[in-house]
Every structure is written in structure tokens, then in C-alpha cells.
């Protein structure tokens, strides 16, 4: 609550009347929170990987905020896939709205995108982040086969080879 005074001036010979006004100011507020996926497997032909997340639009103010657009423009991130959220997005006072977003890395390495929420109280930004990775396998020390005679099963040699999938966070398996 805010308190202030207004002084009225008059041309009369009586003292100036004073009135005290009390009121409550209203204000909209918008905070946009991005998402970090960490390490995720890059896209493969015929096996796309879309990892879901959310952008949080939060209004801690006392008046609704209208978001008219969330920018898109990076092939690794899709804001509002399937158009599940319709614009404009009205975020009521003291509430939040979750907007779906997907990360589908196309290349190995770090990916960042600044998403901009355009609203009636100005633009706000947040970071979307993720790292595209490939599975990495290790093969045991080189195996040295002795000379063998072609087409002679009697000289065939069997040696063990160990193959290990060293990055388990990518949801990949090794198939031989």
C-alpha cells in the first residue's frame, strides 16, 4: 500500500484543505526461465531424438502480462512444438505458464539459443542450452593374429576383443 498527500490551494481566506489518499499500485512482472538439457545424442537419419523441456513464463506482479510471441530460429531448438500453446499467452498475476520446448541437436558440440518473449511490458530473454554428443566406443588393445593359411579351418585362430560403450548418457547401445 502507498500513502501520499494532495494539497488543495484556494483563493479564499480559509486554510487550505488537505486530503490523505490511500491506494495500492498495480504492476505486471515477467520472468522467463530457459532450460538446459546437458548432453544429448545428436539426431540420426530416420531416428530423430527430441528431448523435451519447458520455458517458464512467470508473473510475480499484481497485473496480468500478455506474451505475444516467443522467438524461434535455431534448428536445434523448437519452441512450442505442435503449437500446443496459442498466442497471445496471458500470464495472470502471481502465476506461471509452462511452454514446451524441444532440443534435437544436429551436430556435436555446445548449442545455445536466446529465446525472446515479446510482451506488453517489453521483451524478456532466456537461454536454451544443450550439448550434442555421439556415442564413443573403446576397443581393447590391438589383437595380433598369427599368420593363417587361407581356406584352411585348421589354422583359424580365435582371439577375444572387448568393445565398451563409454558414454552411457546418450541412450545408445553397441550392436555388433
Residue pairs with C-beta under 8 A, 6 or more apart in sequence:
1 22
1 23
1 24
2 22
2 23
2 24
2 25
3 20
3 21
3 22
4 20
4 21
5 18
5 19
5 20
5 21
6 18
6 19
6 21
7 16
7 18
8 16
8 17
8 18
8 19
9 16
10 16
10 17
24 62
25 62
26 61
26 62
26 63
27 61
27 62
27 63
28 59
28 61
28 62
28 63
28 64
28 65
28 93
28 120
28 121
29 59
29 60
29 61
29 65
29 121
30 57
30 58
30 59
30 61
30 65
30 67
30 91
30 117
30 119
30 121
30 124
31 56
31 57
31 58
31 59
31 60
31 124
32 55
32 56
32 57
32 58
32 115
32 117
32 124
32 125
32 126
33 55
33 56
33 58
33 126
34 55
34 115
34 126
34 127
34 128
34 129
35 53
35 54
35 55
35 101
35 103
35 128
35 129
36 127
36 128
36 129
36 130
37 51
37 53
37 103
37 129
37 130
37 131
38 130
38 131
38 169
39 130
39 131
39 133
39 167
39 169
39 170
40 49
40 51
40 103
40 105
40 130
40 131
40 132
40 133
40 170
41 49
41 105
41 132
41 133
41 134
41 135
41 170
41 171
41 172
42 49
42 105
42 106
42 107
42 108
42 132
42 133
42 134
43 49
43 104
43 105
43 106
48 104
49 104
49 105
49 171
50 78
50 81
50 102
50 103
50 104
51 102
51 103
51 104
51 130
52 100
52 101
52 102
53 100
53 101
53 102
53 103
53 128
54 98
54 99
54 100
54 101
55 70
55 79
55 98
55 99
55 101
55 115
55 117
55 126
55 128
56 96
56 97
56 98
56 99
57 65
57 67
57 89
57 91
57 96
57 97
57 98
57 99
57 117
58 91
58 95
58 96
59 65
59 91
59 92
59 93
59 94
59 95
59 96
60 94
61 93
61 94
62 93
62 94
63 93
64 90
64 91
64 92
64 93
65 90
65 91
65 119
65 120
65 121
66 88
66 89
66 90
66 91
66 119
66 120
67 87
67 88
67 89
67 90
67 91
67 97
67 117
67 118
67 119
68 87
68 88
68 118
68 119
68 120
69 87
69 117
69 118
70 79
70 80
70 99
70 115
70 116
70 117
70 118
71 79
71 115
71 116
71 118
72 78
72 79
72 80
72 115
73 113
74 111
74 113
74 128
75 106
76 103
76 104
76 105
76 106
76 111
76 113
76 130
76 132
77 101
77 102
77 103
77 104
77 111
77 113
77 115
77 128
77 130
78 101
78 102
78 104
79 99
79 101
79 115
80 99
80 100
80 101
81 100
81 101
81 102
82 100
84 100
85 97
85 99
85 100
89 97
89 99
91 97
101 115
101 128
103 111
103 128
103 130
105 111
105 130
105 131
105 132
105 133
106 132
107 132
108 132
108 133
108 134
109 131
109 132
110 129
110 130
110 131
111 129
111 130
111 131
111 132
112 127
112 128
112 129
113 127
113 128
113 129
114 125
114 126
114 127
114 128
115 125
115 126
115 127
115 128
116 123
116 124
116 125
117 123
117 124
117 125
117 126
133 167
133 169
133 170
134 167
134 170
135 165
135 167
135 170
135 172
135 174
136 165
136 166
136 167
137 163
137 164
137 165
137 166
137 174
138 163
138 164
138 166
139 161
139 162
139 163
140 160
140 161
140 162
140 163
143 159
143 160
143 161
145 157
145 159
146 157
148 155
148 156
148 157
149 155
163 174
163 176
164 174
165 172
165 173
165 174
